[in-house]
Amino acid sequence: MEIIRIVALGLLTMVFYVILKERKEEFSIQLGLAFAALVFILMMGKIESILQVFEDLALQANVNMFYLNTIFKIIGIAYIAEFGSQICKDAGSSSIAGKIEFAAKILIMVLAIPIIVAILEIIVKLIP
Amino acid sequence: MDVSIIFKIAGIGILTAVLHSVLKSFGKEDQAHLATLAGVTIVLFMVVQLLASLFDYVRSVFSLY
């Protein structure tokens, strides 16, 4: 079971985190960073297989691959930005976390604009 | 999965904390701070390598370029 390994590792990391937080704050932050990266790397294989299933379904349904790739990119940006902003919040600098989230929102908007434009064009065509 | 990096970071952190307090009790404040800096740099080196591998992985999975 994967979840048992992750929970065990998380509890272990929490113990070290609490020990280090009182004496050396900088090490506890790096410990949290390393743990988050490990969990992300562990989960990325599963996410890859999920995305593979979606890609196959889209191929069968003849969906334009451009739209699907855009959605994948948006999901990736959201995951990475969440990762970074949570680490920054843990370290106590929520303003930097806010900037990361702001940049992620703008980048997602930029990626989403072609889809929005396509929808608007379809609507305009439908309206006589 | 390479779990050992967690133990390495925790070990270096505890060792550095002990070293810091020992050097401080001997009255060598500068060297205590230098030891802390060295520990942070070593840990940062490992964490940055882990992060680079994570970002490469995410980039290849989500086809972000």
N, CA and C atoms of all chains as a GROMACS GRO file, in nm:
protein
  579
    1MET      N    1   0.084  -0.121   0.000
    1MET     CA    2   0.000   0.000   0.000
    1MET      C    3   0.086   0.125   0.000
    2GLU      N    4   0.057   0.211  -0.095
    2GLU     CA    5   0.137   0.333  -0.107
    2GLU      C    6   0.106   0.431   0.006
    3ILE      N    7  -0.023   0.437   0.043
    3ILE     CA    8  -0.066   0.540   0.140
    3ILE      C    9  -0.002   0.516   0.276
    4ILE      N   10   0.020   0.388   0.312
    4ILE     CA   11   0.080   0.360   0.442
    4ILE      C   12   0.223   0.412   0.445
    5ARG      N   13   0.295   0.395   0.334
    5ARG     CA   14   0.432   0.446   0.328
    5ARG      C   15   0.433   0.597   0.342
    6ILE      N   16   0.338   0.663   0.272
    6ILE     CA   17   0.338   0.810   0.275
    6ILE      C   18   0.301   0.861   0.414
    7VAL      N   19   0.200   0.797   0.477
    7VAL     CA   20   0.160   0.843   0.610
    7VAL      C   21   0.274   0.820   0.710
    8ALA      N   22   0.340   0.704   0.700
    8ALA     CA   23   0.451   0.677   0.790
    8ALA      C   24   0.562   0.779   0.771
    9LEU      N   25   0.596   0.805   0.644
    9LEU     CA   26   0.701   0.903   0.616
    9LEU      C   27   0.661   1.042   0.664
   10GLY      N   28   0.530   1.074   0.650
   10GLY     CA   29   0.484   1.206   0.694
   10GLY      C   30   0.493   1.221   0.845
   11LEU      N   31   0.453   1.117   0.918
   11LEU     CA   32   0.461   1.126   1.064
   11LEU      C   33   0.606   1.139   1.110
   12LEU      N   34   0.694   1.061   1.044
   12LEU     CA   35   0.837   1.067   1.077
   12LEU      C   36   0.892   1.206   1.051
   13THR      N   37   0.855   1.261   0.935
   13THR     CA   38   0.902   1.396   0.900
   13THR      C   39   0.850   1.498   0.998
   14MET      N   40   0.725   1.477   1.044
   14MET     CA   41   0.666   1.571   1.140
   14MET      C   42   0.746   1.572   1.270
   15VAL      N   43   0.788   1.452   1.316
   15VAL     CA   44   0.866   1.445   1.439
   15VAL      C   45   0.996   1.524   1.423
   16PHE      N   46   1.068   1.499   1.312
   16PHE     CA   47   1.194   1.571   1.288
   16PHE      C   48   1.167   1.721   1.275
   17TYR      N   49   1.056   1.755   1.209
   17TYR     CA   50   1.020   1.895   1.188
   17TYR      C   51   1.004   1.967   1.321
   18VAL      N   52   0.931   1.901   1.414
   18VAL     CA   53   0.907   1.964   1.544
   18VAL      C   54   1.037   1.978   1.623
   19ILE      N   55   1.125   1.872   1.612
   19ILE     CA   56   1.254   1.881   1.682
   19ILE      C   57   1.335   1.999   1.628
   20LEU      N   58   1.340   2.009   1.495
   20LEU     CA   59   1.428   2.110   1.434
   20LEU      C   60   1.370   2.250   1.441
   21LYS      N   61   1.238   2.259   1.453
   21LYS     CA   62   1.176   2.391   1.444
   21LYS      C   63   1.219   2.480   1.561
   22GLU      N   64   1.238   2.418   1.680
   22GLU     CA   65   1.273   2.498   1.797
   22GLU      C   66   1.416   2.547   1.789
   23ARG      N   67   1.507   2.460   1.735
   23ARG     CA   68   1.650   2.497   1.737
   23ARG      C   69   1.691   2.568   1.610
   24LYS      N   70   1.663   2.503   1.498
   24LYS     CA   71   1.708   2.561   1.371
   24LYS      C   72   1.591   2.564   1.273
   25GLU      N   73   1.534   2.681   1.261
   25GLU     CA   74   1.414   2.695   1.178
   25GLU      C   75   1.444   2.665   1.031
   26GLU      N   76   1.563   2.706   0.982
   26GLU     CA   77   1.592   2.692   0.840
   26GLU      C   78   1.596   2.546   0.796
   27PHE      N   79   1.640   2.458   0.888
   27PHE     CA   80   1.644   2.317   0.852
   27PHE      C   81   1.504   2.257   0.847
   28SER      N   82   1.416   2.305   0.936
   28SER     CA   83   1.282   2.248   0.935
   28SER      C   84   1.209   2.284   0.805
   29ILE      N   85   1.236   2.406   0.754
   29ILE     CA   86   1.173   2.445   0.628
   29ILE      C   87   1.224   2.357   0.514
   30GLN      N   88   1.355   2.332   0.512
   30GLN     CA   89   1.410   2.248   0.405
   30GLN      C   90   1.360   2.105   0.416
   31LEU      N   91   1.338   2.060   0.542
   31LEU     CA   92   1.282   1.926   0.562
   31LEU      C   93   1.142   1.917   0.501
   32GLY      N   94   1.060   2.019   0.527
   32GLY     CA   95   0.927   2.021   0.469
   32GLY      C   96   0.931   2.025   0.317
   33LEU      N   97   1.026   2.101   0.263
   33LEU     CA   98   1.042   2.111   0.118
   33LEU      C   99   1.077   1.975   0.058
   34ALA      N  100   1.171   1.906   0.122
   34ALA     CA  101   1.213   1.776   0.071
   34ALA      C  102   1.098   1.676   0.077
   35PHE      N  103   1.021   1.680   0.188
   35PHE     CA  104   0.910   1.587   0.200
   35PHE      C  105   0.804   1.613   0.093
   36ALA      N  106   0.773   1.743   0.073
   36ALA     CA  107   0.674   1.776  -0.030
   36ALA      C  108   0.719   1.730  -0.167
   37ALA      N  109   0.848   1.750  -0.197
   37ALA     CA  110   0.899   1.708  -0.327
   37ALA      C  111   0.893   1.557  -0.342
   38LEU      N  112   0.925   1.484  -0.233
   38LEU     CA  113   0.919   1.337  -0.240
   38LEU      C  114   0.777   1.290  -0.268
   39VAL      N  115   0.680   1.349  -0.195
   39VAL     CA  116   0.541   1.306  -0.215
   39VAL      C  117   0.495   1.339  -0.357
   40PHE      N  118   0.536   1.455  -0.407
   40PHE     CA  119   0.498   1.493  -0.543
   40PHE      C  120   0.556   1.396  -0.645
   41ILE      N  121   0.686   1.361  -0.627
   41ILE     CA  122   0.750   1.269  -0.721
   41ILE      C  123   0.680   1.134  -0.716
   42LEU      N  124   0.642   1.090  -0.594
   42LEU     CA  125   0.575   0.962  -0.579
   42LEU      C  126   0.439   0.962  -0.650
   43MET      N  127   0.366   1.074  -0.640
   43MET     CA  128   0.232   1.081  -0.698
   43MET      C  129   0.235   1.108  -0.848
   44MET      N  130   0.348   1.159  -0.898
   44MET     CA  131   0.350   1.201  -1.038
   44MET      C  132   0.333   1.082  -1.133
   45GLY      N  133   0.381   0.963  -1.091
   45GLY     CA  134   0.362   0.846  -1.175
   45GLY      C  135   0.214   0.812  -1.192
   46LYS      N  136   0.139   0.824  -1.082
   46LYS     CA  137  -0.006   0.797  -1.089
   46LYS      C  138  -0.074   0.901  -1.179
   47ILE      N  139  -0.036   1.029  -1.159
   47ILE     CA  140  -0.098   1.134  -1.240
   47ILE      C  141  -0.071   1.109  -1.388
   48GLU      N  142   0.052   1.060  -1.417
   48GLU     CA  143   0.087   1.032  -1.556
   48GLU      C  144  -0.007   0.928  -1.616
   49SER      N  145  -0.038   0.822  -1.538
   49SER     CA  146  -0.126   0.718  -1.594
   49SER      C  147  -0.269   0.771  -1.609
   50ILE      N  148  -0.314   0.857  -1.514
   50ILE     CA  149  -0.448   0.916  -1.526
   50ILE      C  150  -0.457   1.000  -1.653
   51LEU      N  151  -0.353   1.082  -1.677
   51LEU     CA  152  -0.354   1.167  -1.795
   51LEU      C  153  -0.352   1.083  -1.922
   52GLN      N  154  -0.281   0.966  -1.916
   52GLN     CA  155  -0.277   0.877  -2.032
   52GLN      C  156  -0.418   0.828  -2.066
   53VAL      N  157  -0.496   0.792  -1.962
   53VAL     CA  158  -0.634   0.746  -1.984
   53VAL      C  159  -0.716   0.856  -2.050
   54PHE      N  160  -0.701   0.980  -1.999
   54PHE     CA  161  -0.778   1.091  -2.055
   54PHE      C  162  -0.741   1.114  -2.202
   55GLU      N  163  -0.610   1.098  -2.230
   55GLU     CA  164  -0.565   1.119  -2.368
   55GLU      C  165  -0.627   1.015  -2.461
   56ASP      N  166  -0.629   0.888  -2.414
   56ASP     CA  167  -0.689   0.783  -2.497
   56ASP      C  168  -0.837   0.810  -2.521
   57LEU      N  169  -0.910   0.852  -2.415
   57LEU     CA  170  -1.053   0.882  -2.430
   57LEU      C  171  -1.074   0.995  -2.529
   58ALA      N  172  -0.987   1.097  -2.521
   58ALA     CA  173  -1.002   1.211  -2.612
   58ALA      C  174  -0.974   1.169  -2.756
   59LEU      N  175  -0.877   1.078  -2.774
   59LEU     CA  176  -0.848   1.030  -2.909
   59LEU      C  177  -0.968   0.954  -2.965
   60GLN      N  178  -1.033   0.873  -2.879
   60GLN     CA  179  -1.150   0.798  -2.926
   60GLN      C  180  -1.266   0.891  -2.960
   61ALA      N  181  -1.280   1.000  -2.882
   61ALA     CA  182  -1.392   1.090  -2.902
   61ALA      C  183  -1.363   1.197  -3.008
   62ASN      N  184  -1.242   1.189  -3.069
   62ASN     CA  185  -1.203   1.285  -3.173
   62ASN      C  186  -1.203   1.430  -3.123
   63VAL      N  187  -1.163   1.449  -2.997
   63VAL     CA  188  -1.150   1.586  -2.945
   63VAL      C  189  -1.019   1.643  -2.997
   64ASN      N  190  -1.020   1.772  -3.025
   64ASN     CA  191  -0.899   1.838  -3.070
   64ASN      C  192  -0.792   1.830  -2.962
   65MET      N  193  -0.672   1.777  -2.998
   65MET     CA  194  -0.569   1.755  -2.896
   65MET      C  195  -0.516   1.885  -2.839
   66PHE      N  196  -0.532   1.994  -2.913
   66PHE     CA  197  -0.483   2.123  -2.863
   66PHE      C  198  -0.551   2.161  -2.732
   67TYR      N  199  -0.682   2.140  -2.726
   67TYR     CA  200  -0.757   2.175  -2.605
   67TYR      C  201  -0.716   2.088  -2.487
   68LEU      N  202  -0.698   1.958  -2.515
   68LEU     CA  203  -0.660   1.867  -2.407
   68LEU      C  204  -0.521   1.902  -2.353
   69ASN      N  205  -0.427   1.935  -2.445
   69ASN     CA  206  -0.294   1.972  -2.399
   69ASN      C  207  -0.298   2.099  -2.316
   70THR      N  208  -0.386   2.193  -2.357
   70THR     CA  209  -0.400   2.316  -2.277
   70THR      C  210  -0.447   2.285  -2.137
   71ILE      N  211  -0.544   2.194  -2.127
   71ILE     CA  212  -0.595   2.159  -1.994
   71ILE      C  213  -0.487   2.092  -1.911
   72PHE      N  214  -0.407   2.004  -1.975
   72PHE     CA  215  -0.298   1.939  -1.900
   72PHE      C  216  -0.200   2.043  -1.849
   73LYS      N  217  -0.168   2.141  -1.937
   73LYS     CA  218  -0.072   2.244  -1.894
   73LYS      C  219  -0.128   2.323  -1.776
   74ILE      N  220  -0.259   2.354  -1.782
   74ILE     CA  221  -0.320   2.430  -1.672
   74ILE      C  222  -0.312   2.350  -1.542
   75ILE      N  223  -0.340   2.218  -1.551
   75ILE     CA  224  -0.332   2.135  -1.429
   75ILE      C  225  -0.191   2.134  -1.375
   76GLY      N  226  -0.092   2.123  -1.465
   76GLY     CA  227   0.048   2.122  -1.420
   76GLY      C  228   0.085   2.251  -1.352
   77ILE      N  229   0.047   2.364  -1.412
   77ILE     CA  230   0.078   2.494  -1.352
   77ILE      C  231   0.013   2.504  -1.215
   78ALA      N  232  -0.112   2.458  -1.204
   78ALA     CA  233  -0.181   2.468  -1.076
   78ALA      C  234  -0.111   2.384  -0.969
   79TYR      N  235  -0.068   2.262  -1.005
   79TYR     CA  236  -0.001   2.177  -0.906
   79TYR      C  237   0.128   2.242  -0.859
   80ILE      N  238   0.210   2.287  -0.956
   80ILE     CA  239   0.342   2.341  -0.920
   80ILE      C  240   0.326   2.469  -0.837
   81ALA      N  241   0.230   2.554  -0.875
   81ALA     CA  242   0.212   2.679  -0.802
   81ALA      C  243   0.163   2.652  -0.661
   82GLU      N  244   0.073   2.554  -0.647
   82GLU     CA  245   0.025   2.517  -0.514
   82GLU      C  246   0.140   2.469  -0.426
   83PHE      N  247   0.225   2.385  -0.485
   83PHE     CA  248   0.343   2.334  -0.415
   83PHE      C  249   0.429   2.448  -0.363
   84GLY      N  250   0.464   2.541  -0.454
   84GLY     CA  251   0.552   2.651  -0.415
   84GLY      C  252   0.488   2.742  -0.312
   85SER      N  253   0.361   2.774  -0.332
   85SER     CA  254   0.298   2.872  -0.242
   85SER      C  255   0.277   2.811  -0.103
   86GLN      N  256   0.250   2.680  -0.097
   86GLN     CA  257   0.234   2.619   0.036
   86GLN      C  258   0.365   2.615   0.112
   87ILE      N  259   0.476   2.590   0.038
   87ILE     CA  260   0.606   2.590   0.106
   87ILE      C  261   0.635   2.731   0.159
   88CYS      N  262   0.605   2.832   0.078
   88CYS     CA  263   0.630   2.970   0.123
   88CYS      C  264   0.543   3.004   0.244
   89LYS      N  265   0.418   2.957   0.243
   89LYS     CA  266   0.330   2.984   0.357
   89LYS      C  267   0.382   2.915   0.483
   90ASP      N  268   0.434   2.791   0.465
   90ASP     CA  269   0.492   2.720   0.579
   90ASP      C  270   0.607   2.798   0.640
   91ALA      N  271   0.687   2.860   0.552
   91ALA     CA  272   0.803   2.935   0.601
   91ALA      C  273   0.763   3.070   0.657
   92GLY      N  274   0.634   3.102   0.651
   92GLY     CA  275   0.586   3.224   0.715
   92GLY      C  276   0.588   3.347   0.629
   93SER      N  277   0.615   3.331   0.497
   93SER     CA  278   0.615   3.449   0.410
   93SER      C  279   0.498   3.438   0.315
   94SER      N  280   0.379   3.476   0.367
   94SER     CA  281   0.259   3.456   0.286
   94SER      C  282   0.250   3.556   0.171
   95SER      N  283   0.328   3.665   0.176
   95SER     CA  284   0.322   3.759   0.064
   95SER      C  285   0.387   3.699  -0.060
   96ILE      N  286   0.499   3.625  -0.041
   96ILE     CA  287   0.563   3.558  -0.155
   96ILE      C  288   0.470   3.450  -0.209
   97ALA      N  289   0.402   3.379  -0.118
   97ALA     CA  290   0.305   3.279  -0.162
   97ALA      C  291   0.195   3.344  -0.246
   98GLY      N  292   0.151   3.462  -0.203
   98GLY     CA  293   0.049   3.533  -0.279
   98GLY      C  294   0.097   3.570  -0.418
   99LYS      N  295   0.225   3.612  -0.429
   99LYS     CA  296   0.279   3.646  -0.561
   99LYS      C  297   0.284   3.524  -0.652
  100ILE      N  298   0.323   3.409  -0.594
  100ILE     CA  299   0.328   3.286  -0.675
  100ILE      C  300   0.189   3.252  -0.727
  101GLU      N  301   0.088   3.264  -0.639
  101GLU     CA  302  -0.048   3.231  -0.681
  101GLU      C  303  -0.098   3.328  -0.786
  102PHE      N  304  -0.061   3.456  -0.770
  102PHE     CA  305  -0.099   3.557  -0.868
  102PHE      C  306  -0.042   3.523  -1.006
  103ALA      N  307   0.090   3.489  -1.009
  103ALA     CA  308   0.153   3.455  -1.136
  103ALA      C  309   0.088   3.332  -1.198
  104ALA      N  310   0.054   3.233  -1.112
  104ALA     CA  311  -0.010   3.113  -1.164
  104ALA      C  312  -0.146   3.145  -1.226
  105LYS      N  313  -0.223   3.235  -1.159
  105LYS     CA  314  -0.354   3.271  -1.214
  105LYS      C  315  -0.339   3.338  -1.350
  106ILE      N  316  -0.242   3.431  -1.361
  106ILE     CA  317  -0.223   3.500  -1.489
  106ILE      C  318  -0.183   3.402  -1.597
  107LEU      N  319  -0.089   3.309  -1.565
  107LEU     CA  320  -0.041   3.214  -1.666
  107LEU      C  321  -0.154   3.120  -1.710
  108ILE      N  322  -0.240   3.080  -1.614
  108ILE     CA  323  -0.353   2.994  -1.650
  108ILE      C  324  -0.449   3.070  -1.740
  109MET      N  325  -0.470   3.199  -1.708
  109MET     CA  326  -0.558   3.281  -1.792
  109MET      C  327  -0.504   3.290  -1.935
  110VAL      N  328  -0.371   3.310  -1.946
  110VAL     CA  329  -0.310   3.318  -2.080
  110VAL      C  330  -0.332   3.189  -2.157
  111LEU      N  331  -0.317   3.075  -2.088
  111LEU     CA  332  -0.336   2.947  -2.157
  111LEU      C  333  -0.482   2.925  -2.194
  112ALA      N  334  -0.574   2.980  -2.112
  112ALA     CA  335  -0.715   2.953  -2.133
  112ALA      C  336  -0.777   3.043  -2.240
  113ILE      N  337  -0.708   3.152  -2.274
  113ILE     CA  338  -0.770   3.249  -2.366
  113ILE      C  339  -0.806   3.188  -2.502
  114PRO      N  340  -0.719   3.104  -2.565
  114PRO     CA  341  -0.763   3.044  -2.693
  114PRO      C  342  -0.893   2.966  -2.681
  115ILE      N  343  -0.911   2.893  -2.570
  115ILE     CA  344  -1.035   2.816  -2.554
  115ILE      C  345  -1.154   2.911  -2.540
  116ILE      N  346  -1.136   3.019  -2.460
  116ILE     CA  347  -1.246   3.115  -2.442
  116ILE      C  348  -1.283   3.177  -2.576
  117VAL      N  349  -1.179   3.211  -2.655
  117VAL     CA  350  -1.204   3.273  -2.785
  117VAL      C  351  -1.280   3.177  -2.876
  118ALA      N  352  -1.241   3.049  -2.872
  118ALA     CA  353  -1.310   2.951  -2.956
  118ALA      C  354  -1.456   2.940  -2.918
  119ILE      N  355  -1.484   2.937  -2.785
  119ILE     CA  356  -1.623   2.927  -2.739
  119ILE      C  357  -1.702   3.049  -2.784
  120LEU      N  358  -1.640   3.168  -2.769
  120LEU     CA  359  -1.709   3.290  -2.809
  120LEU      C  360  -1.740   3.291  -2.958
  121GLU      N  361  -1.643   3.241  -3.039
  121GLU     CA  362  -1.667   3.237  -3.183
  121GLU      C  363  -1.784   3.144  -3.216
  122ILE      N  364  -1.791   3.029  -3.148
  122ILE     CA  365  -1.903   2.937  -3.173
  122ILE      C  366  -2.035   3.005  -3.137
  123ILE      N  367  -2.037   3.075  -3.022
  123ILE     CA  368  -2.160   3.142  -2.980
  123ILE      C  369  -2.200   3.247  -3.082
  124VAL      N  370  -2.100   3.322  -3.131
  124VAL     CA  371  -2.130   3.428  -3.229
  124VAL      C  372  -2.186   3.367  -3.357
  125LYS      N  373  -2.133   3.248  -3.396
  125LYS     CA  374  -2.183   3.182  -3.516
  125LYS      C  375  -2.327   3.136  -3.496
  126LEU      N  376  -2.359   3.091  -3.374
  126LEU     CA  377  -2.493   3.039  -3.348
  126LEU      C  378  -2.596   3.151  -3.351
  127ILE      N  379  -2.555   3.270  -3.302
  127ILE     CA  380  -2.648   3.382  -3.303
  127ILE      C  381  -2.662   3.435  -3.445
  128PRO      N  382  -2.780   3.438  -3.502
  128PRO     CA  383  -2.795   3.483  -3.640
  128PRO      C  384  -2.777   3.635  -3.656
  129MET      N  385   1.151   0.522  -0.464
  129MET     CA  386   1.152   0.647  -0.387
  129MET      C  387   1.272   0.649  -0.294
  130ASP      N  388   1.340   0.760  -0.291
  130ASP     CA  389   1.460   0.773  -0.208
  130ASP      C  390   1.423   0.847  -0.080
  131VAL      N  391   1.389   0.769   0.025
  131VAL     CA  392   1.342   0.830   0.150
  131VAL      C  393   1.459   0.886   0.230
  132SER      N  394   1.581   0.837   0.199
  132SER     CA  395   1.694   0.865   0.288
  132SER      C  396   1.726   1.014   0.296
  133ILE      N  397   1.678   1.093   0.198
  133ILE     CA  398   1.710   1.237   0.202
  133ILE      C  399   1.647   1.303   0.325
  134ILE      N  400   1.529   1.252   0.369
  134ILE     CA  401   1.465   1.307   0.489
  134ILE      C  402   1.555   1.287   0.610
  135PHE      N  403   1.608   1.162   0.621
  135PHE     CA  404   1.695   1.132   0.736
  135PHE      C  405   1.823   1.212   0.729
  136LYS      N  406   1.876   1.226   0.606
  136LYS     CA  407   1.999   1.304   0.591
  136LYS      C  408   1.978   1.447   0.639
  137ILE      N  409   1.866   1.508   0.595
  137ILE     CA  410   1.841   1.648   0.633
  137ILE      C  411   1.822   1.660   0.783
  138ALA      N  412   1.744   1.567   0.841
  138ALA     CA  413   1.720   1.572   0.986
  138ALA      C  414   1.850   1.553   1.062
  139GLY      N  415   1.935   1.458   1.014
  139GLY     CA  416   2.062   1.434   1.081
  139GLY      C  417   2.153   1.554   1.076
  140ILE      N  418   2.165   1.613   0.956
  140ILE     CA  419   2.252   1.731   0.942
  140ILE      C  420   2.199   1.845   1.028
  141GLY      N  421   2.065   1.858   1.033
  141GLY     CA  422   2.006   1.966   1.113
  141GLY      C  423   2.036   1.950   1.261
  142ILE      N  424   2.015   1.828   1.314
  142ILE     CA  425   2.040   1.805   1.457
  142ILE      C  426   2.188   1.823   1.489
  143LEU      N  427   2.274   1.769   1.399
  143LEU     CA  428   2.419   1.782   1.419
  143LEU      C  429   2.460   1.928   1.421
  144THR      N  430   2.405   2.005   1.328
  144THR     CA  431   2.440   2.147   1.323
  144THR      C  432   2.392   2.222   1.446
  145ALA      N  433   2.272   2.184   1.495
  145ALA     CA  434   2.222   2.250   1.616
  145ALA      C  435   2.313   2.222   1.735
  146VAL      N  436   2.356   2.093   1.747
  146VAL     CA  437   2.446   2.058   1.857
  146VAL      C  438   2.579   2.132   1.844
  147LEU      N  439   2.633   2.131   1.720
  147LEU     CA  440   2.762   2.198   1.695
  147LEU      C  441   2.752   2.346   1.727
  148HIS      N  442   2.639   2.404   1.689
  148HIS     CA  443   2.618   2.547   1.714
  148HIS      C  444   2.623   2.577   1.864
  149SER      N  445   2.550   2.495   1.940
  149SER     CA  446   2.544   2.525   2.084
  149SER      C  447   2.679   2.498   2.151
  150VAL      N  448   2.752   2.391   2.103
  150VAL     CA  449   2.884   2.361   2.162
  150VAL      C  450   2.980   2.475   2.135
  151LEU      N  451   2.986   2.518   2.008
  151LEU     CA  452   3.079   2.626   1.972
  151LEU      C  453   3.040   2.755   2.043
  152LYS      N  454   2.912   2.774   2.063
  152LYS     CA  455   2.867   2.896   2.130
  152LYS      C  456   2.910   2.894   2.278
  153SER      N  457   2.903   2.775   2.338
  153SER     CA  458   2.941   2.767   2.479
  153SER      C  459   3.092   2.786   2.496
  154PHE      N  460   3.170   2.756   2.388
  154PHE     CA  461   3.314   2.782   2.394
  154PHE      C  462   3.346   2.928   2.362
  155GLY      N  463   3.244   3.004   2.334
  155GLY     CA  464   3.267   3.145   2.305
  155GLY      C  465   3.310   3.173   2.163
  156LYS      N  466   3.288   3.075   2.072
  156LYS     CA  467   3.328   3.098   1.932
  156LYS      C  468   3.201   3.121   1.848
  157GLU      N  469   3.150   3.241   1.858
  157GLU     CA  470   3.023   3.273   1.792
  157GLU      C  471   3.035   3.268   1.640
  158ASP      N  472   3.144   3.325   1.587
  158ASP     CA  473   3.159   3.333   1.440
  158ASP      C  474   3.162   3.193   1.380
  159GLN      N  475   3.242   3.105   1.447
  159GLN     CA  476   3.252   2.969   1.392
  159GLN      C  477   3.120   2.895   1.403
  160ALA      N  478   3.043   2.923   1.508
  160ALA     CA  479   2.912   2.860   1.521
  160ALA      C  480   2.823   2.901   1.404
  161HIS      N  481   2.826   3.030   1.370
  161HIS     CA  482   2.744   3.076   1.258
  161HIS      C  483   2.793   3.018   1.126
  162LEU      N  484   2.926   3.006   1.113
  162LEU     CA  485   2.980   2.947   0.990
  162LEU      C  486   2.939   2.801   0.977
  163ALA      N  487   2.938   2.728   1.090
  163ALA     CA  488   2.896   2.587   1.087
  163ALA      C  489   2.750   2.576   1.044
  164THR      N  490   2.667   2.666   1.098
  164THR     CA  491   2.525   2.666   1.057
  164THR      C  492   2.512   2.693   0.909
  165LEU      N  493   2.590   2.790   0.860
  165LEU     CA  494   2.584   2.825   0.718
  165LEU      C  495   2.625   2.706   0.632
  166ALA      N  496   2.732   2.635   0.675
  166ALA     CA  497   2.778   2.518   0.598
  166ALA      C  498   2.670   2.411   0.595
  167GLY      N  499   2.606   2.387   0.711
  167GLY     CA  500   2.499   2.287   0.714
  167GLY      C  501   2.384   2.323   0.622
  168VAL      N  502   2.345   2.451   0.628
  168VAL     CA  503   2.234   2.495   0.543
  168VAL      C  504   2.271   2.478   0.396
  169THR      N  505   2.396   2.509   0.360
  169THR     CA  506   2.438   2.498   0.220
  169THR      C  507   2.435   2.353   0.173
  170ILE      N  508   2.485   2.263   0.258
  170ILE     CA  509   2.487   2.121   0.218
  170ILE      C  510   2.344   2.071   0.196
  171VAL      N  511   2.254   2.106   0.292
  171VAL     CA  512   2.116   2.061   0.280
  171VAL      C  513   2.049   2.122   0.158
  172LEU      N  514   2.078   2.252   0.136
  172LEU     CA  515   2.018   2.320   0.021
  172LEU      C  516   2.061   2.253  -0.109
  173PHE      N  517   2.186   2.208  -0.114
  173PHE     CA  518   2.237   2.141  -0.234
  173PHE      C  519   2.153   2.017  -0.264
  174MET      N  520   2.126   1.936  -0.159
  174MET     CA  521   2.048   1.814  -0.181
  174MET      C  522   1.904   1.847  -0.220
  175VAL      N  523   1.846   1.948  -0.150
  175VAL     CA  524   1.706   1.980  -0.175
  175VAL      C  525   1.688   2.036  -0.316
  176VAL      N  526   1.787   2.116  -0.361
  176VAL     CA  527   1.774   2.174  -0.494
  176VAL      C  528   1.781   2.066  -0.601
  177GLN      N  529   1.867   1.965  -0.580
  177GLN     CA  530   1.873   1.855  -0.677
  177GLN      C  531   1.740   1.780  -0.683
  178LEU      N  532   1.681   1.757  -0.564
  178LEU     CA  533   1.550   1.689  -0.560
  178LEU      C  534   1.444   1.772  -0.633
  179LEU      N  535   1.447   1.903  -0.607
  179LEU     CA  536   1.348   1.991  -0.670
  179LEU      C  537   1.366   1.993  -0.821
  180ALA      N  538   1.493   1.991  -0.867
  180ALA     CA  539   1.517   1.993  -1.012
  180ALA      C  540   1.460   1.868  -1.076
  181SER      N  541   1.478   1.753  -1.009
  181SER     CA  542   1.423   1.630  -1.066
  181SER      C  543   1.271   1.634  -1.067
  182LEU      N  544   1.213   1.692  -0.959
  182LEU     CA  545   1.066   1.703  -0.954
  182LEU      C  546   1.014   1.791  -1.066
  183PHE      N  547   1.080   1.906  -1.087
  183PHE     CA  548   1.030   1.998  -1.190
  183PHE      C  549   1.046   1.938  -1.329
  184ASP      N  550   1.158   1.865  -1.352
  184ASP     CA  551   1.175   1.799  -1.481
  184ASP      C  552   1.064   1.697  -1.505
  185TYR      N  553   1.032   1.622  -1.397
  185TYR     CA  554   0.928   1.518  -1.408
  185TYR      C  555   0.794   1.584  -1.441
  186VAL      N  556   0.759   1.691  -1.366
  186VAL     CA  557   0.631   1.758  -1.389
  186VAL      C  558   0.625   1.813  -1.530
  187ARG      N  559   0.739   1.869  -1.575
  187ARG     CA  560   0.742   1.927  -1.709
  187ARG      C  561   0.718   1.822  -1.816
  188SER      N  562   0.776   1.701  -1.795
  188SER     CA  563   0.758   1.598  -1.898
  188SER      C  564   0.617   1.540  -1.892
  189VAL      N  565   0.558   1.530  -1.770
  189VAL     CA  566   0.425   1.468  -1.760
  189VAL      C  567   0.319   1.561  -1.818
  190PHE      N  568   0.324   1.690  -1.782
  190PHE     CA  569   0.219   1.783  -1.825
  190PHE      C  570   0.254   1.854  -1.955
  191SER      N  571   0.364   1.812  -2.019
  191SER     CA  572   0.412   1.873  -2.145
  191SER      C  573   0.418   2.025  -2.135
  192LEU      N  574   0.474   2.073  -2.024
  192LEU     CA  575   0.498   2.217  -2.007
  192LEU      C  576   0.638   2.248  -2.059
  193TYR      N  577   0.650   2.344  -2.146
  193TYR     CA  578   0.784   2.380  -2.193
  193TYR      C  579   0.808   2.529  -2.179
   0.00000   0.00000   0.00000
